[in-house]
Amino acid sequence: MRIILFLTLAIFRLSPCEVFPADQTPLHIAAFRTDVTPPLGSPLCNGNVKPVMEIVTPLTARGVVLLGAGDPIVLCAFDWVGIGNESYDQFRAALGDAVGTPADRVALQTLHQHDAPGSDFATERLLADNGLARQYSNPDFDMDIMERIANAARQSLPDARPVTHIGLGTGNVKMVASNRRILGPNGRVILQRQSSGGRKLAAREAPEGTIDPLVRMVAFWSGDKAITALTYYATHPQSYYGQGSVNWDFVGIARDLREQALPDVPHIHFDGAGGNVAAGKYNDGSKEKRPLLAQRLAAGMKTAWESQRKIPLSANDVEWSVKSVSLPIRSSLVDSQLLKTLTDTSAAIRSRLRAARDLTFIRRMNEGHRIPVSCLRLGTAHVLHMPGELFVEYQLAAQQMRPNDFVAMAAYGDYGPGYIGTKDAYGQGGYETGPVSRVAPQVEDVLMRVMETLLQR
């Protein structure tokens, strides 16, 4: 592995105009991308909507490899609904093997579009054993994509370019995000504002609630040439979905608009902690709203680009930290009861699919599997990579842990836990802290501690 990496590094094309001080190790970056569009008939959104009927826009997986700061670091974002449990481990291992680095130096996130597939090899295997094969996912396709993205990462290495600076910027995104959980005077959820909640007058008139209005951007530069741009914004990405029309939704359109404006700069977008955030206040589910939401997000991305502050960066300024944690299981999830639902052929298929997903997660936690939480430091900038459908309060808390620094967050890593609320939220009711969350309220203590540890290194 080390020999292969050395030979790869040896063929980097270092421009003669790039001169690094003797005490600074040069950093390089390679960008990769591949098509991850599922074939017709494949399940979408974990079997919760119609399967693939048509392709509206192709789906992509995009990423970068950072080289020179110890073992390579991989950041990758998929236009999929989620990659969880065993699939999360195997996809990261494949990417790591491809570029010569351990799996724990690979951060893999999804954007969580609903007209997109998901992957969990362990859950699919459990379902297949109970007569529900390919109701949840398309495992052969998933394996093919795992090889394809690994090959794309490997083939990108000879084209890695030297990094001299990063650019850090933020942009205010107006009239896109709103909190999904509207609380009443008694402190409990009285209105659940989903992605297309704007159909209801009460959902439109309710305040935005707790969100993070900023899109954050990290751009990598080689001298006066931008190499790639990474953006981070917290919201569910749905405008409308569920009819089998595969597409990358408004976040993908916004990303594409920015690439059209900067055609030589690959854009990689990450969903932040948007578990309890969606476009519901500003979206009524009509087709006209999708391009409008995209334009608003793209405008924020443009502001982030134009406001960026360039900072010199060498490999000595880069640090990768990772801590793996066990997440507490919610008390209502009992192995024997879930197994009974899974094996009950008279039960609704959707209930059996959920039971299999629940079983997979709780068994992994009980067997000692751990979920990685990682932080990439780029000088005074920090990027956290988190699991599950995380509430935005975690993102806001991370920023307060380093109030004078740039802190971005990418959630939707290991999709196994489902929604991850705050301790208070589990007593407020609402969809996100119901059966779709597999973790107990104590999860807040675990994740806040690990974020603080990573950010204070």
C-alpha positions in Angstrom: 0.0 0.0 0.0 2.7 2.4 1.0 4.8 1.6 -2.1 1.8 2.2 -4.4 1.1 5.6 -2.7 4.8 6.6 -3.0 4.8 5.8 -6.7 1.6 7.8 -7.2 3.1 10.8 -5.3 6.2 10.6 -7.5 4.2 11.5 -10.6 2.5 14.6 -9.3 2.9 17.5 -11.6 4.2 20.3 -9.3 4.0 23.6 -11.2 7.4 25.3 -11.2 5.8 28.6 -10.0 4.7 27.0 -6.8 7.5 27.4 -4.2 6.9 26.2 -0.6 9.0 27.3 2.4 11.5 24.7 3.6 9.5 24.2 6.8 6.2 23.5 5.0 5.2 20.2 3.4 3.3 20.7 0.2 -0.3 19.5 0.2 -2.0 18.1 -2.9 -5.6 17.5 -3.8 -7.3 15.2 -6.3 -11.0 15.5 -7.2 -13.0 12.5 -8.4 -16.6 11.9 -9.6 -18.7 9.0 -10.9 -22.2 8.3 -12.0 -24.3 6.5 -9.3 -27.7 6.5 -11.1 -29.7 3.4 -10.3 -31.2 1.2 -13.1 -35.0 1.1 -13.8 -36.9 -0.9 -11.3 -34.5 -0.3 -8.4 -35.9 0.6 -5.0 -35.8 4.3 -4.0 -35.7 5.9 -0.5 -35.2 2.5 1.2 -38.4 1.1 -0.4 -40.7 3.9 1.0 -41.6 5.3 -2.4 -42.2 4.0 -6.0 -39.1 2.3 -7.6 -37.2 3.9 -10.5 -39.6 4.7 -13.3 -37.5 7.4 -15.1 -34.2 9.3 -14.9 -34.7 13.1 -14.7 -31.2 14.0 -13.7 -28.3 11.5 -13.2 -27.0 11.0 -9.6 -23.4 11.5 -8.8 -20.8 10.7 -6.1 -18.1 13.3 -5.8 -15.1 13.6 -3.6 -11.6 14.7 -3.0 -8.4 13.1 -1.8 -6.0 15.2 0.3 -2.4 14.0 0.0 0.7 15.0 2.0 -0.7 15.3 5.5 0.1 11.7 6.6 -2.0 9.0 5.1 -4.4 10.3 2.4 -7.7 11.8 3.6 -10.9 11.1 1.5 -14.1 13.2 1.6 -17.0 11.9 -0.5 -20.6 12.9 -1.0 -23.3 10.8 -2.6 -26.6 11.8 -4.3 -28.3 9.0 -2.3 -30.8 8.9 0.5 -28.4 7.1 2.9 -25.5 4.6 3.2 -25.6 2.8 6.5 -24.2 0.1 8.8 -22.3 -2.6 6.9 -22.5 -0.7 3.6 -21.0 2.4 5.3 -18.1 0.3 6.5 -17.5 -1.4 3.2 -17.8 1.7 1.0 -15.3 3.5 3.2 -12.9 0.5 3.2 -13.1 0.3 -0.6 -12.3 4.0 -1.0 -9.4 3.7 1.5 -7.9 0.7 -0.2 -8.1 2.5 -3.6 -6.0 5.4 -2.4 -3.8 3.7 0.1 -5.3 4.9 3.4 -7.2 3.3 6.4 -11.0 3.4 6.3 -11.0 5.7 9.4 -9.5 8.4 7.2 -12.5 8.3 4.8 -15.6 10.4 5.4 -18.6 9.3 3.4 -21.8 11.4 3.5 -25.1 11.4 1.5 -27.2 14.4 0.5 -30.4 12.5 1.4 -32.5 13.1 -1.8 -35.6 10.9 -1.6 -35.8 10.1 -5.3 -32.5 8.2 -4.8 -31.4 4.8 -3.6 -30.0 3.8 -0.2 -27.6 1.0 0.7 -27.2 -1.3 3.7 -25.8 -4.7 2.9 -26.7 -6.2 6.3 -30.3 -5.1 6.2 -30.7 -6.3 2.6 -29.3 -9.7 3.6 -31.7 -9.9 6.6 -34.6 -9.0 4.4 -33.6 -11.5 1.7 -33.5 -14.3 4.3 -37.2 -13.4 5.0 -38.5 -13.3 1.5 -38.1 -9.5 0.9 -35.0 -9.4 -1.3 -34.6 -6.2 -3.3 -37.5 -4.5 -1.7 -35.1 -2.2 0.2 -32.1 -1.9 -2.1 -30.4 -3.2 -5.2 -27.3 -4.9 -3.7 -25.7 -5.9 -7.0 -25.9 -2.3 -8.1 -24.5 -1.1 -4.8 -21.5 -3.4 -5.2 -20.9 -2.2 -8.7 -21.0 1.4 -7.5 -18.6 0.7 -4.6 -16.1 -0.6 -7.1 -16.8 2.3 -9.5 -16.3 5.1 -6.9 -13.1 3.4 -5.6 -11.7 3.2 -9.2 -12.6 6.9 -9.7 -10.7 7.9 -6.6 -7.7 5.8 -7.6 -7.6 7.2 -11.1 -7.7 10.7 -9.8 -4.4 10.5 -8.0 -2.0 11.1 -10.9 -3.9 14.4 -11.6 -3.6 15.7 -8.0 -2.7 19.4 -7.9 -0.6 21.3 -5.3 -2.6 23.4 -2.8 -1.2 26.7 -1.7 -4.3 28.3 -0.1 -7.8 27.6 1.1 -10.7 30.1 0.7 -13.3 30.3 3.5 -16.6 31.9 2.8 -20.2 32.1 4.0 -23.4 33.1 2.3 -26.9 33.8 3.8 -29.5 31.6 2.1 -32.9 33.3 2.1 -36.3 31.6 2.1 -35.2 28.0 1.9 -34.8 26.4 5.3 -37.3 26.2 8.1 -37.6 24.0 11.2 -39.9 21.1 10.8 -41.0 21.1 14.4 -43.4 23.8 15.6 -43.8 23.8 19.3 -46.9 24.9 21.2 -47.2 26.8 24.5 -46.8 23.5 26.4 -43.4 22.9 24.7 -44.6 20.0 22.6 -44.8 19.7 18.8 -48.2 21.0 17.6 -47.4 21.3 13.9 -45.1 19.0 11.9 -43.9 21.0 8.9 -42.5 18.5 6.4 -40.6 19.3 3.1 -43.7 20.4 1.2 -45.6 21.7 4.3 -46.2 25.0 2.5 -49.5 23.6 1.2 -50.9 24.4 4.6 -51.5 28.0 5.6 -50.4 27.3 9.2 -47.1 25.9 8.0 -46.4 28.9 5.8 -47.3 31.4 8.5 -45.3 29.8 11.4 -41.9 31.2 12.0 -38.8 29.7 10.4 -37.7 28.4 13.8 -34.2 27.1 14.6 -32.1 26.8 11.5 -28.6 27.7 10.4 -29.2 30.2 7.5 -25.6 30.1 6.3 -24.1 28.0 3.5 -20.4 27.6 4.2 -17.7 27.0 1.6 -14.1 25.7 1.6 -12.3 26.3 -1.7 -8.9 24.9 -2.5 -6.5 27.0 -4.5 -3.2 26.5 -6.3 -1.8 29.9 -6.6 -4.4 32.0 -8.4 -6.4 29.1 -9.7 -9.2 27.5 -7.8 -9.1 23.7 -7.8 -12.4 22.7 -6.1 -15.1 24.0 -3.9 -16.8 22.2 -1.0 -20.1 23.6 0.3 -22.1 22.8 3.4 -25.8 23.6 4.1 -28.3 22.1 6.6 -31.7 21.2 5.2 -33.7 18.3 3.9 -33.2 18.6 0.1 -36.7 17.6 -1.0 -39.0 19.8 -3.1 -41.3 17.0 -4.3 -40.7 13.3 -4.7 -42.0 9.8 -4.6 -43.2 9.0 -8.1 -40.1 7.1 -9.3 -38.5 10.1 -11.0 -34.8 9.9 -10.1 -33.2 13.3 -9.6 -30.8 15.2 -7.5 -33.4 17.8 -6.4 -32.9 21.4 -5.6 -29.5 21.0 -3.9 -28.2 19.2 -7.0 -29.5 21.9 -9.3 -27.9 24.6 -7.1 -24.6 22.8 -7.3 -24.9 22.5 -11.0 -25.7 26.2 -11.4 -22.5 27.0 -9.5 -20.4 24.6 -11.7 -21.9 26.3 -14.8 -20.7 29.7 -13.4 -17.3 28.2 -12.5 -16.8 25.5 -15.1 -13.2 24.6 -14.1 -14.0 24.2 -10.4 -15.6 21.0 -9.4 -18.3 21.5 -6.7 -18.9 19.0 -4.0 -21.9 19.7 -1.8 -22.6 18.2 1.7 -25.8 18.2 3.7 -25.3 19.6 7.1 -27.3 18.7 10.3 -30.7 19.1 8.5 -32.6 16.3 10.3 -35.2 18.7 11.7 -34.9 21.3 8.9 -36.7 21.4 5.5 -38.0 23.8 3.0 -41.6 23.4 4.3 -42.3 27.1 5.0 -41.4 28.0 1.5 -42.3 24.9 -0.5 -45.8 23.8 -1.4 -44.6 20.8 -3.5 -45.4 22.4 -6.8 -42.9 21.8 -9.7 -42.3 25.5 -9.9 -40.8 25.6 -6.5 -37.8 23.3 -7.2 -35.9 25.7 -9.5 -36.8 28.6 -7.2 -35.3 26.9 -4.2 -32.3 25.9 -6.2 -31.7 29.5 -7.3 -32.0 30.8 -3.7 -29.4 28.2 -2.5 -27.2 28.9 -5.5 -27.3 32.6 -4.6 -26.1 31.9 -1.1 -23.3 29.7 -2.6 -22.3 32.6 -4.9 -22.1 34.9 -1.9 -20.0 32.4 -0.1 -17.6 32.3 -3.1 -17.4 36.0 -3.5 -16.9 36.6 0.2 -14.1 34.0 0.7 -10.9 34.9 2.5 -7.8 33.1 1.2 -5.4 31.7 3.7 -2.1 30.0 3.0 -2.2 26.3 3.6 0.5 23.6 3.8 0.3 19.9 4.8 1.6 21.0 8.2 -1.7 22.9 8.7 -3.9 19.8 8.1 -4.9 17.4 10.8 -7.4 14.5 10.8 -9.0 13.3 14.0 -11.5 10.5 14.5 -13.3 9.0 17.4 -15.6 6.0 17.1 -18.6 5.9 19.4 -21.4 3.5 20.4 -24.7 5.2 20.3 -27.4 4.4 23.0 -30.3 2.4 21.7 -33.8 3.6 22.3 -35.6 1.5 24.9 -38.6 0.6 22.7 -36.4 -1.4 20.3 -36.5 -5.0 21.5 -34.9 -7.7 19.4 -37.5 -10.4 19.9 -40.4 -8.0 19.0 -38.7 -6.7 15.9 -37.9 -10.2 14.8 -41.6 -11.1 15.2 -42.6 -8.2 12.9 -40.0 -9.0 10.3 -41.0 -12.7 10.1 -44.8 -11.9 10.0 -45.7 -12.4 6.4 -49.1 -10.8 7.1 -47.6 -7.6 8.3 -47.3 -4.6 6.0 -44.0 -4.7 3.9 -43.1 -1.2 5.1 -43.3 -2.3 8.7 -41.2 -5.4 8.0 -38.6 -3.2 6.2 -38.3 -0.9 9.2 -38.1 -3.8 11.6 -35.1 -5.2 9.6 -33.4 -1.8 9.7 -34.0 -1.5 13.4 -32.7 -5.0 14.0 -29.5 -4.4 12.0 -28.7 -1.3 14.0 -29.4 -2.6 17.5 -27.5 -5.8 16.8 -24.5 -3.9 15.5 -24.4 -1.7 18.6 -24.9 -4.7 20.9 -22.1 -6.6 19.2 -19.6 -3.8 19.7 -19.6 -2.0 16.4 -18.7 1.7 16.6 -19.6 4.7 14.4 -16.9 7.1 13.4 -17.1 10.8 14.0 -14.3 12.8 12.4 -12.9 16.3 12.1 -10.7 17.8 9.4 -8.7 20.8 10.5 -7.4 23.1 7.8 -5.5 25.8 9.7 -8.2 27.5 11.8 -11.0 25.9 9.8 -12.7 22.7 11.1 -15.1 20.4 9.3 -17.0 17.8 11.3 -18.4 14.6 9.8 -21.3 13.2 11.7 -23.7 10.2 11.5 -27.4 10.0 10.9 -30.2 12.6 10.3 -28.8 15.0 12.8 -30.7 17.9 14.3 -29.4 21.3 13.5 -28.8 22.1 17.2 -25.7 20.0 17.0 -24.3 22.1 14.1 -25.0 25.3 16.0 -23.4 23.9 19.2 -20.3 22.9 17.3 -19.9 26.5 16.0 -20.2 27.8 19.6 -17.4 25.4 20.7 -15.0 27.4 18.4 -16.8 30.8 18.1 -13.8 32.5 16.5 -13.1 29.9 13.9 -14.7 28.6 10.7 -16.7 25.4 11.6 -18.7 23.5 9.0 -20.5 20.2 9.4 -21.5 17.4 7.1 -24.1 15.0 8.5 -25.7 11.9 7.0 -22.6 9.8 7.5 -23.5 6.3 8.8 -27.2 6.2 8.2 -27.8 3.4 10.6 -29.1 5.4 13.6 -31.8 7.2 11.6 -32.8 10.5 13.1 -30.7 11.9 16.0 -32.5 14.4 18.1 -31.5 16.5 21.1 -32.3 15.3 24.6 -35.1 17.8 25.0 -36.6 16.9 21.6 -37.4 13.4 22.7 -39.8 14.8 25.3 -41.5 17.1 22.8 -43.1 14.5 20.5 -43.1 14.8 16.7 -42.1 12.6 13.8 -38.3 12.8 14.0 -38.1 11.5 17.6 -40.6 8.8 17.0 -39.9 5.3 15.7 -37.7 6.7 12.9 -35.0 7.5 15.5 -33.2 4.4 16.8 -31.2 6.1 19.5 -32.1 7.2 23.1 -32.1 10.7 24.4 -28.7 10.2 25.9 -27.2 10.3 22.4 -26.8 14.1 22.9 -24.4 13.6 25.7 -22.3 11.2 23.6 -22.1 13.3 20.5 -21.6 16.6 22.3 -18.6 15.1 24.2 -17.1 13.7 21.0 -17.6 17.0 19.1 -15.9 19.0 21.9 -13.0 16.5 22.0 -12.4 16.7 18.3 -12.8 20.5 18.1 -10.5 21.2 21.0 -7.6 19.1 19.7 
